[in-house]
């Protein structure tokens, strides 16, 4: 009886996803391209563009500070600075400087999801500048150091070794 109920529920879901009900469709090639680059930890897949913390400071004040505060200590949005050395404490502070394992992952997130009220609205150059600024205020890169497709993957984040590597044989790191 239980198997029959499960089968009926699954069949109902399959019918609900059919064209008859107008739910779901395959994405177009343009929609897939609009999702942006797939970025590997080492930087493979990063697009052209570049930015420095000097450029990122103004962008941060204009587009990011309203959520993260003028000093990136957090406000409506989470803090983005500080927390280094707190992950093993009873009150860890997960920030750009203390938690993120790869600068490329940070770039990918900023590029796709920020600012919160206009996700994906930053140009690639603005995303590089914003990330450069966040890395600078966390003491990871120099203020005038250029972040681009070649340099970003070489940035050594403080928590790079704080995650368990994916041991699946079909996952290849680049």
Buried (B, 14 or more C-beta within 10 A) or exposed (E): EEEEEEEEEEEEEEEEEEEEEEEEEEEEEEEEEEEBBEBBBBBBBBBEBBBBBBBBBEBBEEBBBBBBBEEBEBBEBBBBBBBBEBBEEEEEBBBBBBBBBBBBBBBBBBBBEBBEEEEEEBEBBBBBBBBBBBBBBBEBBEEEBBBBBEBBBEBEBBBEEEEEEEEEEEEEEE
